[in-house]
Amino acid sequence: MRIAVLTMVRNDDFYLRKWVEYYGRELGRENLYIFFDGKDQVVPSFCEGARCEVLEKIGTDVVSNDKGRVAVMSAKAAELLAAGYDRVIGTDADEFLVPDPALGKGLAAFLEGVPVKGCLSALGLDVGQRLGEETDIREDAPFLSQRHYALLGTRYTKASVLSEPLEWGSGFHRVRGRDFHIVPDLYLFHLGYFDKARIEARFADPSRREQGWKRHLEKRTRVIRTVSRKKARPFDGWTRFARICQTLVRPPYAWNKPAMFGLRIVVRIPDRFGSVL
């Protein structure tokens, strides 16, 4: 099975480095497609072996940028599927599709064994930083050996994997006109909110402030506050509950997105994930 993975980035070397490292190891660097948003961007040396393209700047604000990005990603996914890829994964640079290490399978082997009805979703885990217990993230150690708590929400249960040409909605959160299918034992780890110092550094990026990102970035600290204050629940039972709940419950305004009655459940990430990312 041939599997490609796509992302688009702007001023995101910290996460992109981990993205290239992880997906390159799992799927082969020749199957990584990275689009840089803006001609002022420079392709980092750590992307060697991946397929990189620098584009004209997409959009002038958060909304137009999101819509433009996902249109490019959907069109590229269709091209790759037509060119012979069996699956195409779309993620942001701070998102990582990870099979449960208890299975003893990497991402490629896992996806080969799972039937896909157009699109496939993992269960979203929004990783946070427990203040007072977890220090600033270090790049010289696996991230999930330093972060042990995540919020079980619906925002990161995304239709990330396509097996046929379809149109993603903004941020890969859904596929237009199609239902989503949450696969057991597959998780999407979102790391964008997992370090308070990193969030504060993003506030300092002038291009993000100009595009209206300040409000969006400020929301990120809420996850840190939540995982710092709420009691952490056992992982396996509560992720099973979340998967069933999100499969059955839909918001009234979007039938093809998951819902979970507004519950905000924090789980402790098992040690078996510690060396994955």
PASE-797689 format. One line per 4 residues: for each residue x, y, z of N, C-alpha, C. Coordinates in steps of 0.2 Angstrom, whole numbers, plus 5000, padded with zeros to 4 digits. Each point is the difference from the previous one (the first is absolute). Example, Ala and Ser with C-alpha at 12.3 -4.5 7.8 and 13.67 -1.06 7.14 Angstrom:
2
5066,4972,5039,4996,5006,5000,5004,5006,5000 | 4998,5005,4996,5004,5006,5001,4996,5005,5003
This chain:
277
5004,4994,5000,4996,5006,5000,5004,5006,5000 | 4999,5005,4996,5003,5006,4999,4996,5006,5004 | 5004,5003,5005,4996,5005,5004,5004,5006,5000 | 4997,5006,4999,5003,5006,5000,4997,5004,5006
5004,5005,5002,4998,5005,5005,5001,5007,4998 | 4996,5004,5001,5000,5007,4998,5000,5005,5006 | 5003,5006,5000,4999,5005,5005,5002,5007,4996 | 4998,5005,5003,5002,5007,4998,5002,5004,5006
5005,5004,5000,5003,5003,5005,5002,5007,4999 | 5000,5004,5005,5003,5007,5000,5004,5001,5006 | 5006,5001,5000,5004,5002,5006,4999,4995,5006 | 5000,4993,4998,4999,4995,5005,5005,4995,5000
5006,5002,5000,5006,4995,5000,5000,4995,5006 | 4998,5002,5006,5000,4996,5006,4996,4994,4999 | 4994,5001,4998,4995,4994,4999,5002,4997,4993 | 5002,5003,4995,5001,4997,4994,5006,4995,5000
5005,5002,5004,5005,4995,5001,4998,4993,5003 | 4996,5001,5005,4997,4994,5003,4995,4996,4995 | 4997,5004,4996,4995,4997,4995,5004,4996,4995 | 5005,5003,4997,5005,4997,4995,5003,4993,5004
5002,5001,5006,5004,4994,5003,4995,4995,5001 | 4994,5001,5002,4995,4995,5002,4997,4997,4993 | 4997,5004,4996,4997,4997,4994,5005,4997,4995 | 5006,5003,5000,5006,4997,4996,5002,4993,5002
5000,4999,5007,5001,4994,5002,4995,4995,4999 | 4994,5002,5000,4994,4995,5000,4998,4999,4992 | 5001,5005,4996,4997,4999,4993,5006,5001,4995 | 5006,5002,5002,5005,5002,4995,5000,5007,4998
5006,5003,5000,5000,5008,4998,4997,5001,4993 | 5001,4995,4996,4998,5002,4993,4993,5000,4999 | 4996,4998,5005,4993,5001,5000,4997,5006,5005 | 5004,5004,5002,4999,5006,5003,4999,5006,4995
4994,5004,5001,4999,5005,4995,4999,5006,5005 | 5005,5005,4999,5000,5006,5005,4999,5006,4995 | 4995,5004,5002,4999,5007,4997,5001,5005,5004 | 5004,5005,4998,5002,5006,5004,4996,5006,4998
4996,5003,5005,4996,5005,4998,5003,5007,5000 | 5002,5002,4994,5003,5006,4999,5007,5000,4997 | 5002,5004,4995,5006,5000,4997,5006,5002,5004 | 4998,5003,5006,5005,5002,5005,5003,4995,5004
4997,4994,4999,5002,4994,5004,5006,4996,4997 | 5004,4998,5004,5006,4996,4998,4999,4993,5002 | 5001,4995,4995,5000,4993,5002,5005,4998,5004 | 4999,4997,5006,5005,4999,5005,5004,4994,4998
5007,4999,5002,5004,4994,4998,4997,4994,5002 | 4997,5000,5006,4997,4993,5003,4995,4997,4995 | 4997,5004,4995,4995,4997,4996,5003,4996,4994 | 5007,5000,5000,5003,4996,4994,4997,4993,5000
4998,4998,4993,4997,4994,4999,4992,5000,4999 | 4997,5006,5003,4993,5001,4999,4999,5004,4994 | 4994,5000,4998,4998,5004,4994,4997,5006,5002 | 5004,5006,4999,4998,5006,5003,4998,5005,4994
4996,5005,5001,4998,5005,4995,4998,5006,5004 | 5003,5006,4998,4999,5006,5003,4994,5004,4996 | 4995,5002,5003,4994,5003,4996,5000,5007,5001 | 4996,5004,4996,4998,5006,5002,4996,5000,5006
5000,5006,5004,4997,5000,5006,4992,4999,4999 | 4997,4996,5004,4993,4998,5000,4996,5004,5005 | 4996,5005,4998,4995,5003,5005,5004,5006,5004 | 4996,5004,5002,5002,5006,5004,4998,5000,5007
4995,4995,5002,4998,5000,5007,4999,4992,5001 | 4998,4999,5006,4999,4993,5002,4995,4996,4996 | 4995,5003,4999,4994,4996,4996,5002,4999,4993 | 5002,5005,4997,5002,4999,4992,5006,4995,5000
5005,5001,5005,5006,4995,5000,4998,4993,5000 | 4995,4999,5005,4998,4993,5001,4996,4997,4994 | 4996,5004,4997,4996,4998,4994,5005,4998,4994 | 5005,5005,4999,5004,4999,4995,5005,4994,5001
5002,4999,5006,5005,4995,5001,4996,4993,4999 | 4994,4999,5002,4997,4994,5000,4998,4998,4992 | 4999,5006,4997,4998,4999,4992,5006,4997,4997 | 5006,5003,5002,5007,4997,4997,5001,4993,5002
4999,4998,5006,5001,4994,5003,4995,4995,4996 | 4994,5001,5000,4995,4996,4997,5002,4999,4992 | 5002,5005,4997,5001,4999,4993,5007,4996,4999 | 5005,5001,5004,5006,4996,5000,4998,4992,5002
4996,4999,5005,4998,4993,5002,4997,4997,4994 | 4996,5003,4996,4996,4997,4994,5006,4998,4995 | 5005,5005,4999,5005,4998,4995,5004,4994,5002 | 5001,5000,5006,5005,4994,5003,4996,4993,4999
4993,5001,5002,4996,4994,4999,5000,4997,4993 | 4999,5005,4996,5000,4999,4992,5006,4997,4998 | 5006,5002,5003,5006,4998,4998,5002,4993,5003 | 4996,4997,5004,5002,4993,5002,5000,4999,5008
5000,5006,5004,5000,4999,5007,4993,4997,5002 | 5000,4995,5005,4994,4997,5003,4997,5004,5005 | 5004,5004,5004,4998,5004,5005,5003,5006,5000 | 4997,5006,5002,5003,5006,5001,4998,5003,5007
5005,5002,5004,4999,5003,5007,5001,5007,4999 | 4995,5004,5003,5001,5007,5001,5000,5002,5007 | 5005,5004,5002,5001,5002,5007,5003,5007,5000 | 4999,5003,5006,5004,5006,5001,5007,4998,5003
5005,5004,5000,5006,4998,5002,5001,4998,5007 | 4995,5002,5004,5000,4998,5008,4996,4994,5001 | 4998,4996,4995,4995,4994,5001,5003,4994,4998 | 4999,4995,5004,5004,4993,4998,4995,4995,5001
4999,4996,4995,4996,4994,5000,5004,4994,5003 | 4998,4997,5005,5004,4995,5004,4996,4994,5002 | 5001,4994,4997,4997,4994,5002,5002,4998,5007 | 4996,4997,5004,5001,4998,5007,5007,4996,5000
5005,5001,5003,5006,4996,5000,4999,4993,5003 | 4994,4999,5004,4999,4993,5002,4998,4996,4994 | 4999,5002,4994,4999,4996,4995,5006,4997,4996 | 5006,5004,5002,5006,4998,4997,5000,5001,4992
4996,5005,4998,5000,5002,4993,5002,5007,4999 | 5004,5002,4994,5001,5007,4999,4994,5002,4996 | 5000,5007,4998,4994,5003,4997,4999,4997,4993 | 5005,4998,4996,4998,4997,4993,4997,4993,5001
5003,4996,5004,4997,4993,5001,4993,5001,5003 | 4999,5005,5004,4993,5000,5003,4995,5002,4995 | 5002,5005,4996,4995,5003,4995,4999,4994,4994 | 5005,4996,4999,4999,4995,4995,4994,4995,5002
5000,4999,5007,4995,4995,5003,4993,5003,5001 | 4999,5006,4998,4993,5004,5002,4997,5001,4994 | 4994,4998,4998,4996,5002,4995,4998,5007,5000 | 5000,5004,4995,4998,5007,5000,4994,5001,4995
4995,5003,5003,4994,5002,4996,5000,5008,4998 | 5005,5001,4996,5001,5007,4997,5005,5004,5005 | 4998,5000,5007,5004,5004,5004,5000,4996,5007 | 5005,5002,5004,5001,4996,5006,5003,5005,5005
4997,5000,5007,5002,5004,5005,5003,4996,5006 | 5005,5003,5003,5003,4998,5006,4996,5004,5006 | 5001,4997,5006,4997,5004,5006,5005,5005,5002 | 4997,5006,5001,5005,5006,5001,5002,5001,5007
5006,5001,5001,5003,5001,5007,5004,5007,5000 | 4997,5005,5004,5003,5006,5000,5005,5001,5006 | 5006,4999,4998,5005,4999,5006,5001,5007,5003 | 5000,5000,5007,5002,5007,5003,5006,4999,5005
5001,5005,5003,5006,5000,5005,4997,5001,5007 | 5001,4996,5004,4998,5000,5007,5005,5005,5004 | 4998,5006,5001,5004,5005,5003,5001,4998,5008 | 5006,5001,5002,5002,4998,5006,5003,4992,5001
4999,4997,4994,5002,4993,5000,5005,4999,4994 | 4998,5003,4994,5004,4999,4994,5003,5006,4998 | 5007,5000,4999,5004,5006,4998,4999,5001,4993 | 5004,5006,4998,5000,5002,4993,5002,4994,4995
4998,4999,4995,5001,4994,4995,5008,5001,4998 | 5003,4994,5000,5007,5000,4997,5000,4996,4993 | 5004,5002,4996,5000,4997,4993,5005,4994,5000 | 5004,4999,5005,5004,4994,5000,4998,4994,5003
4993,5000,5002,4997,4994,5002,4993,4999,4997 | 4998,4994,5000,4993,4999,4997,4995,5004,5003 | 4995,5003,4996,4995,5005,5003,4996,4996,5005 | 4997,4994,4998,4995,4997,5004,5004,4996,5006
5006,5001,5001,5003,4998,5006,5000,5006,5005 | 4999,5006,4998,4999,5006,5004,4993,5003,5001 | 4996,4997,4996,4993,5002,5001,4995,4994,5001 | 4996,5000,5005,4996,4994,5002,4993,5001,5001
4997,5006,4997,4993,5002,5001,4997,5002,4994 | 4994,4999,4998,4997,5002,4994,4992,5001,5002 | 4998,5004,4996,4992,5002,5000,4997,4996,4995 | 4995,4996,5002,4996,4996,4995,4994,5005,4998
5001,5003,4994,4995,5004,4997,4998,4997,4994 | 4997,5005,4996,4998,4998,4993,5003,5003,4994 | 5004,5006,5002,5003,5004,4995,5005,4996,4996 | 5004,4996,5003,5005,4996,4997,4999,4993,4998
4993,4998,5000,4998,4994,4997,4998,5002,4993 | 5005,5000,4995,5000,5002,4994,5000,4995,4994 | 4997,5001,4995,5000,4996,4994,5006,5001,4996 | 5006,4997,5003,5006,5001,4998,5003,4996,4994
4997,4994,4999,5002,4995,4995,4995,5000,4995 | 5002,5000,4993,4995,5000,4995,5003,4993,4996 | 4995,4997,4997,5001,4995,4995,4997,5001,4993 | 4997,5006,4999,4997,5002,4994,5000,5008,5000
5000,5003,4994,5000,5007,5000,4994,5003,5003 | 5001,5004,5005,4994,5003,5004,5003,5007,5002 | 4995,5004,5002,5002,5007,5003,5000,5000,5007 | 5006,5002,5003,5000,5001,5007,4997,5007,5002
4997,5000,5006,4998,5007,5002,5006,5003,5004 | 4999,5006,5001,5006,5004,5003,5003,4996,5006 | 5007,5000,5000,5003,4997,5005,5000,4992,5000 | 4997,4997,4995,4999,4993,5000,4995,4997,5005
4996,5005,5002,4995,4997,5006,4995,4996,4997 | 4998,5000,4994,4995,4996,4997,5001,4999,4992 | 4996,4996,4997,5000,4999,4993,4994,5002,4998 | 4999,5005,4995,4994,5003,4998,4995,4994,4997
4994,5000,5002,4995,4995,4998,5001,4993,5001 | 5005,4998,5005,5001,4994,5002,5000,4999,5008 | 4999,4994,5002,5000,4999,5007,5007,4998,5002 | 5002,5000,5006,5006,4998,5002,5000,4993,5004
5006,4997,5000,5000,4993,5003,5006,5000,5005 | 4999,4999,5006,5005,5000,5005,5003,4993,5001 | 5006,4999,4999,5003,4994,5000,5003,4998,5007 | 4998,4994,5003,5003,4998,5006,5008,5000,5000
5003,5002,5006,5007,4999,5000,5004,5005,4996 | 4997,5005,4997,5004,5005,4997,4998,5007,5003 | 5006,5004,5001,4999,5006,5004,5003,5006,4996 | 4997,5006,5000,5003,5006,4998,5003,5004,5005
5006,5000,5001,5003,5004,5006,5001,5007,4997 | 4997,5005,5003,5001,5007,4998,5004,5003,5005 | 5006,5003,4998,5005,5003,5005,5000,5007,5000 | 4996,5004,4996,5000,5007,5000,4999,5003,5006
4997,4997,5005,4999,5003,5007,5004,4997,5005 | 5005,4997,4999,5003,4996,5005,5006,5003,5004 | 5001,5007,4998,5006,5003,5003,4998,5008,5001 | 5000,5002,5006,4998,5007,5001,5005,5005,4997
5006,4998,5001,5006,5004,4997,4999,5001,4993 | 4998,4994,4996,5000,5001,4993,4994,5004,4998 | 4994,4999,5003,4994,5005,4999,5002,5007,5000 | 5004,5002,5006,5001,5007,5001,5005,5002,4994
5004,4996,4998,5005,5001,4994,4996,5002,4994 | 4995,4996,4999,4996,5001,4994,4996,5007,5000 | 4998,5002,5006,4998,5007,5000,5004,5005,4997 | 5007,4999,5001,5005,5005,4998,5001,5000,4992
4997,4995,4996,5001,5000,4993,4995,5006,4997 | 5003,5005,4997,4996,5005,4997,4996,4998,4995 | 5002,4995,4995,4995,4998,4995,4994,4997,5003 | 5000,4996,5005,4995,4997,5003,4995,5006,5003
5003,5004,5003,4996,5006,5003,4996,5004,4995 | 5003,5001,4994,4997,5004,4995,4995,4996,4997 | 5000,4993,5000,4994,4996,4997,4995,4999,5005 | 5000,5003,5006,4995,4999,5004,5000,4993,5004
5006,4998,5001,5001,4993,5004,5000,5001,5008 | 5001,5007,5002,5000,5000,5007,4995,4997,5004 | 4994,5001,4998,4994,4997,5004,5000,4993,4999 | 5002,4997,4995,5001,4993,4999,5005,4997,5004
5006,5003,5001,5005,4998,5004,4999,5000,5007 | 4996,5005,5002,4998,5001,5007,4996,4994,5002 | 4996,4998,4996,4996,4994,5002,5004,4994,5002 | 5006,5000,4997,5004,4994,5001,5002,4999,5008
5000,5005,5003,5002,5000,5007,4995,4997,5004 | 4994,4999,4998,4994,4997,5003,5001,4993,5001 | 5003,4997,4995,5002,4992,5001,5005,4999,5006 | 5005,5005,5000,5005,4999,5006,4996,5001,5006
4996,5005,5001,4996,5001,5006,4996,4994,5002 | 4997,4997,4995,4995,4994,5001,5004,4994,5002 | 5006,4998,4997,5003,4994,5002,5004,5001,5007 | 5001,5007,5001,5003,5001,5007,4996,5000,5006
4993,5001,4998,4995,5000,5006,4996,4994,5001 | 4998,4997,4994,4996,4994,5001,5003,4994,5001 | 4997,4995,5004,5002,4994,5001,5001,4996,4994 | 5006,4996,5000,5001,4996,4994,4997,4993,5001
4996,4998,4994,4997,4993,5000,5004,4995,4997 | 4998,4994,5001,5004,4994,4997,4999,5001,4992 | 5005,4998,4997,5000,5001,4992,4996,4995,4997 | 5001,4994,5001,4997,4995,4995,4992,5000,5001
4997,5001,5006,4993,5000,5000,4997,5006,4998 | 5003,5006,5001,4997,5006,4998,5001,5001,4993 | 5005,4998,4997,5001,5001,4992,4995,4995,4997 | 4998,4995,5003,4995,4995,4997,4993,5004,5000
4999,5003,5006,4994,5003,5001,4999,5006,4995 | 5006,5004,4999,5000,5006,4996,4999,4998,4992 | 5003,4994,4998,4999,4998,4993,4993,4998,4999 | 4996,4996,5005,4993,4998,4999,4996,5007,5000
5001,5004,5005,4996,5006,5000,5001,5004,4994 | 5006,5002,4998,5001,5004,4994,4997,4997,4993 | 5000,4993,5000,4997,4997,4994,4992,5000,5000 | 4997,5001,5006,4993,5000,5000,4997,5007,5001
5004,5004,5002,4997,5007,5002,5002,5005,4995 | 4996,5004,4997,5002,5005,4995,4997,5007,5002 | 5004,5005,4999,4997,5007,5001,4994,5002,4995 | 4995,5003,5002,4995,5002,4996,5001,5004,4994
5006,5004,5000,5002,5004,4995,5005,4996,4995 | 5002,4994,5001,5005,4997,4996,4999,4992,5001 | 4996,4997,4996,4999,4993,5001,5006,4996,4999 | 5005,5002,4996,5006,4996,4998,5006,5003,5004
4999,5002,5007,5005,5001,5004,4998,4997,5007 | 5005,4998,5004,4999,4996,5006,4998,5005,5006 | 4996,4998,5005,4998,5004,5006,5001,4995,5006 | 5000,5003,5006,5001,4996,5006,4996,5004,5006
4994,5002,4998,4996,5004,5006,5004,5005,5003 | 5005,5003,4997,5004,5005,5004,5005,4998,5005 | 5000,4993,5001,5005,4998,5005,5007,5002,4999 | 5004,5001,5005,5007,5002,5000,5003,4995,5004
5002,4994,4998,5003,4995,5004,5008,5000,4999 | 5004,5000,5005,5007,5000,5000,5002,4993,5001 | 5005,4997,4996,5002,4993,5001,5008,5000,5001 | 5002,4995,5003,5008,5000,5001,5002,4995,4994
5005,5003,4997,5002,4996,4994,5005,4994,5003 | 4999,4994,4998,5004,4994,5002,5007,5001,4998 | 5004,4997,5005,5007,5000,4998,5002,4997,4994 | 4996,4995,4997,5002,4997,4994,5000,5004,4994
4998,5006,5001,5000,5005,4994,5006,5005,5001 | 5004,4999,5005,5005,5004,5002,5006,5001,4995 | 5002,4995,4996,5005,5001,4995,4998,5001,4993 | 4993,5000,4999,4998,5001,4993,5001,5006,4997
4999,5006,5003,5001,5006,4997,5006,5004,5004
